[in-house]
Amino acid sequence: MGFLHTDIGPRQAGAVVEVTISSAANVRLMDDNNFNNYKNGMKHIYLGGLVRQSPIRLTVPTFGHWHVAIDVNGIEGSSGLKAGVKVVAA
């Protein structure tokens, strides 16, 4: 499973993460434990989902170490994905 990954580090609840994508993609905001589960193909909990329009803003729900993973698994016609991730409000 190929994916783009950005480690956004420790964040307080309420931090806003903005993700831009060049085509439809699955965008997931996850804490450390859920990101490790995702990498290992296990059940995981995340904020986000299928995104067709960019940008998308996601709000960190609790204090912790956070990751953004972006993939096109199961989405036809989304090759050559380009993406950007930035924290716009801490």
Z-matrix of the N, CA and C atoms (Angstrom, degrees):
N
C 1 1.450
C 2 1.528 1 107.70
N 3 1.320 2 116.57 1 117.16
C 4 1.451 3 120.53 2 177.94
C 5 1.522 4 110.56 3 -94.30
N 6 1.324 5 115.40 4 142.17
C 7 1.462 6 119.53 5 178.65
C 8 1.522 7 109.37 6 -156.04
N 9 1.319 8 115.29 7 158.08
C 10 1.452 9 121.95 8 172.01
C 11 1.518 10 107.66 9 -93.52
N 12 1.322 11 116.70 10 139.29
C 13 1.463 12 120.42 11 -175.21
C 14 1.520 13 110.13 12 -130.10
N 15 1.332 14 115.63 13 135.66
C 16 1.458 15 121.62 14 170.93
C 17 1.521 16 108.43 15 -130.09
N 18 1.323 17 115.58 16 122.63
C 19 1.465 18 122.16 17 175.47
C 20 1.520 19 106.33 18 -88.10
N 21 1.333 20 117.47 19 111.37
C 22 1.467 21 119.62 20 -178.70
C 23 1.528 22 111.87 21 -94.26
N 24 1.325 23 116.35 22 3.37
C 25 1.456 24 121.28 23 172.26
C 26 1.516 25 114.67 24 73.87
N 27 1.321 26 116.10 25 -167.15
C 28 1.465 27 120.77 26 179.42
C 29 1.526 28 110.00 27 -68.47
N 30 1.307 29 116.43 28 132.75
C 31 1.465 30 121.84 29 -179.21
C 32 1.515 31 110.25 30 -139.38
N 33 1.319 32 115.21 31 146.58
C 34 1.458 33 122.01 32 175.13
C 35 1.525 34 109.84 33 -80.08
N 36 1.310 35 116.79 34 156.78
C 37 1.460 36 121.24 35 172.76
C 38 1.523 37 108.25 36 -58.40
N 39 1.325 38 116.68 37 137.53
C 40 1.455 39 121.23 38 179.27
C 41 1.518 40 114.22 39 98.61
N 42 1.332 41 117.95 40 -12.97
C 43 1.461 42 120.07 41 175.96
C 44 1.528 43 108.38 42 -61.35
N 45 1.328 44 116.48 43 142.40
C 46 1.462 45 121.03 44 -178.07
C 47 1.524 46 108.97 45 -112.13
N 48 1.337 47 114.95 46 128.84
C 49 1.451 48 122.44 47 -179.86
C 50 1.529 49 108.03 48 -110.57
N 51 1.329 50 116.76 49 128.02
C 52 1.458 51 121.14 50 178.64
C 53 1.522 52 109.05 51 -107.35
N 54 1.335 53 115.76 52 128.61
C 55 1.462 54 121.97 53 -179.25
C 56 1.524 55 108.28 54 -119.43
N 57 1.333 56 115.98 55 128.29
C 58 1.458 57 121.29 56 174.01
C 59 1.522 58 108.17 57 -112.23
N 60 1.333 59 115.97 58 141.00
C 61 1.463 60 121.40 59 -178.87
C 62 1.523 61 109.02 60 -134.81
N 63 1.341 62 115.83 61 152.44
C 64 1.458 63 121.12 62 -178.78
C 65 1.520 64 112.40 63 -89.32
N 66 1.310 65 117.30 64 -16.83
C 67 1.470 66 122.16 65 178.20
C 68 1.528 67 108.36 66 -155.81
N 69 1.318 68 116.72 67 172.27
C 70 1.469 69 120.60 68 -179.26
C 71 1.530 70 110.30 69 -53.61
N 72 1.327 71 115.54 70 139.17
C 73 1.467 72 120.62 71 -178.56
C 74 1.518 73 110.21 72 -158.01
N 75 1.320 74 114.99 73 162.28
C 76 1.463 75 122.54 74 171.81
C 77 1.528 76 106.69 75 -90.19
N 78 1.325 77 116.43 76 122.08
C 79 1.465 78 121.69 77 -179.42
C 80 1.519 79 107.66 78 -115.69
N 81 1.337 80 115.48 79 125.98
C 82 1.467 81 120.07 80 -177.82
C 83 1.526 82 110.53 81 -128.54
N 84 1.320 83 115.89 82 127.83
C 85 1.461 84 123.03 83 171.67
C 86 1.520 85 106.68 84 -103.90
N 87 1.358 86 116.18 85 120.17
C 88 1.465 87 120.60 86 -173.32
C 89 1.520 88 111.43 87 -138.85
N 90 1.335 89 115.22 88 150.86
C 91 1.459 90 120.00 89 172.36
C 92 1.533 91 108.71 90 -79.16
N 93 1.340 92 116.74 91 175.96
C 94 1.471 93 121.62 92 -177.17
C 95 1.525 94 113.43 93 -52.71
N 96 1.341 95 116.54 94 -51.67
C 97 1.471 96 119.68 95 -176.17
C 98 1.514 97 111.86 96 -60.77
N 99 1.327 98 117.08 97 -45.65
C 100 1.456 99 119.85 98 -178.74
C 101 1.524 100 111.89 99 -70.27
N 102 1.331 101 117.93 100 -32.86
C 103 1.463 102 119.78 101 176.26
C 104 1.524 103 110.15 102 -64.84
N 105 1.332 104 117.53 103 -42.30
C 106 1.469 105 120.05 104 177.38
C 107 1.519 106 110.95 105 -62.00
N 108 1.331 107 117.32 106 -40.91
C 109 1.464 108 120.09 107 176.06
C 110 1.524 109 110.98 108 -62.05
N 111 1.333 110 117.37 109 -44.27
C 112 1.466 111 122.10 110 178.66
C 113 1.531 112 110.70 111 -57.65
N 114 1.352 113 116.48 112 -48.47
C 115 1.467 114 120.70 113 -179.91
C 116 1.525 115 111.98 114 -58.83
N 117 1.320 116 116.20 115 -32.46
C 118 1.467 117 121.22 116 -177.08
C 119 1.525 118 113.19 117 -94.17
N 120 1.342 119 116.66 118 9.87
C 121 1.459 120 120.98 119 176.71
C 122 1.519 121 113.54 120 71.71
N 123 1.313 122 116.68 121 22.69
C 124 1.463 123 121.19 122 -178.84
C 125 1.523 124 110.36 123 -100.66
N 126 1.319 125 116.55 124 169.45
C 127 1.453 126 121.92 125 177.96
C 128 1.523 127 109.42 126 -61.18
N 129 1.340 128 115.86 127 136.49
C 130 1.458 129 120.58 128 -178.73
C 131 1.528 130 109.52 129 -145.88
N 132 1.315 131 114.49 130 158.23
C 133 1.464 132 121.91 131 179.40
C 134 1.523 133 107.14 132 -112.66
N 135 1.329 134 116.68 133 139.04
C 136 1.456 135 120.37 134 -176.65
C 137 1.519 136 110.61 135 -152.69
N 138 1.327 137 115.36 136 164.13
C 139 1.454 138 122.35 137 169.29
C 140 1.522 139 106.48 138 -103.24
N 141 1.312 140 116.85 139 143.54
C 142 1.458 141 120.78 140 179.68
C 143 1.507 142 110.24 141 118.13
N 144 1.326 143 116.17 142 -141.90
C 145 1.457 144 122.44 143 -178.16
C 146 1.519 145 109.72 144 137.93
N 147 1.328 146 116.22 145 -154.13
C 148 1.457 147 121.26 146 -179.50
C 149 1.529 148 109.40 147 -68.62
N 150 1.314 149 116.18 148 124.78
C 151 1.462 150 122.00 149 -179.53
C 152 1.531 151 107.86 150 -119.88
N 153 1.320 152 115.78 151 126.99
C 154 1.464 153 120.97 152 179.21
C 155 1.524 154 112.42 153 -109.33
N 156 1.340 155 117.05 154 -21.28
C 157 1.462 156 121.57 155 179.76
C 158 1.511 157 109.28 156 -122.62
N 159 1.300 158 114.81 157 143.05
C 160 1.444 159 121.66 158 -176.21
C 161 1.532 160 108.86 159 -119.59
N 162 1.332 161 119.43 160 147.29
C 163 1.463 162 127.36 161 1.01
C 164 1.530 163 111.81 162 -85.78
N 165 1.319 164 114.32 163 165.93
C 166 1.467 165 121.59 164 172.23
C 167 1.528 166 106.61 165 -120.42
N 168 1.325 167 115.31 166 141.74
C 169 1.468 168 120.58 167 176.56
C 170 1.519 169 109.10 168 -114.90
N 171 1.317 170 115.40 169 131.17
C 172 1.462 171 122.43 170 179.39
C 173 1.519 172 108.42 171 -121.95
N 174 1.323 173 116.43 172 139.72
C 175 1.459 174 121.78 173 -178.82
C 176 1.523 175 110.20 174 -104.41
N 177 1.326 176 116.06 175 126.49
C 178 1.465 177 122.06 176 177.72
C 179 1.529 178 107.98 177 -63.93
N 180 1.347 179 118.08 178 124.52
C 181 1.462 180 119.99 179 -174.96
C 182 1.529 181 115.85 180 -81.44
N 183 1.329 182 117.15 181 -29.68
C 184 1.466 183 120.85 182 -177.26
C 185 1.524 184 109.47 183 -145.12
N 186 1.338 185 115.87 184 159.41
C 187 1.459 186 119.55 185 175.59
C 188 1.521 187 109.69 186 -61.93
N 189 1.322 188 116.62 187 139.76
C 190 1.452 189 121.16 188 176.43
C 191 1.516 190 110.76 189 164.16
N 192 1.313 191 115.14 190 -174.60
C 193 1.463 192 122.94 191 177.99
C 194 1.523 193 107.16 192 -95.40
N 195 1.340 194 117.49 193 125.77
C 196 1.465 195 121.98 194 -169.83
C 197 1.521 196 113.27 195 -122.33
N 198 1.342 197 113.85 196 152.60
C 199 1.462 198 122.53 197 -178.94
C 200 1.527 199 109.12 198 -135.37
N 201 1.329 200 115.48 199 149.81
C 202 1.458 201 121.41 200 171.05
C 203 1.525 202 107.02 201 -117.10
N 204 1.323 203 116.70 202 127.19
C 205 1.462 204 122.46 203 175.14
C 206 1.524 205 107.58 204 -118.99
N 207 1.337 206 115.62 205 135.80
C 208 1.457 207 121.55 206 -178.46
C 209 1.523 208 107.41 207 -129.30
N 210 1.335 209 116.22 208 128.36
C 211 1.460 210 119.89 209 178.45
C 212 1.526 211 109.93 210 -143.32
N 213 1.322 212 115.26 211 167.32
C 214 1.468 213 121.34 212 178.00
C 215 1.527 214 110.82 213 -118.55
N 216 1.324 215 116.74 214 21.31
C 217 1.462 216 120.93 215 180.00
C 218 1.518 217 110.45 216 -57.76
N 219 1.344 218 116.33 217 123.84
C 220 1.456 219 121.40 218 177.35
C 221 1.519 220 114.23 219 82.81
N 222 1.335 221 118.79 220 4.67
C 223 1.460 222 121.64 221 -179.40
C 224 1.528 223 108.64 222 -111.27
N 225 1.323 224 116.94 223 115.21
C 226 1.456 225 121.15 224 -179.14
C 227 1.524 226 110.48 225 -74.07
N 228 1.335 227 116.23 226 145.00
C 229 1.457 228 121.75 227 174.74
C 230 1.509 229 115.27 228 72.75
N 231 1.318 230 117.80 229 22.43
C 232 1.469 231 120.30 230 -178.71
C 233 1.517 232 111.52 231 -118.25
N 234 1.332 233 116.80 232 43.80
C 235 1.463 234 118.80 233 178.33
C 236 1.524 235 109.49 234 -83.09
N 237 1.311 236 116.94 235 160.06
C 238 1.455 237 122.10 236 178.75
C 239 1.515 238 113.62 237 68.63
N 240 1.313 239 116.84 238 34.38
C 241 1.464 240 122.11 239 -178.30
C 242 1.520 241 111.35 240 -61.32
N 243 1.326 242 115.41 241 133.90
C 244 1.461 243 122.44 242 170.73
C 245 1.514 244 107.01 243 -120.30
N 246 1.322 245 116.14 244 141.91
C 247 1.459 246 119.42 245 -176.91
C 248 1.518 247 110.60 246 -147.37
N 249 1.313 248 114.29 247 156.29
C 250 1.455 249 121.40 248 175.09
C 251 1.523 250 109.34 249 -135.82
N 252 1.318 251 116.20 250 145.05
C 253 1.462 252 121.52 251 -179.59
C 254 1.522 253 107.36 252 -133.83
N 255 1.345 254 116.09 253 131.29
C 256 1.457 255 119.63 254 174.58
C 257 1.525 256 109.53 255 -148.17
N 258 1.314 257 114.54 256 150.04
C 259 1.460 258 120.60 257 175.38
C 260 1.527 259 105.72 258 -89.00
N 261 1.346 260 116.50 259 120.19
C 262 1.457 261 120.49 260 -175.10
C 263 1.523 262 113.00 261 -102.62
N 264 1.312 263 117.37 262 -16.39
C 265 1.463 264 121.82 263 176.57
C 266 1.514 265 108.68 264 -149.79
N 267 1.317 266 115.50 265 123.21
C 268 1.451 267 118.86 266 -179.19
C 269 1.449 268 108.81 267 -100.68
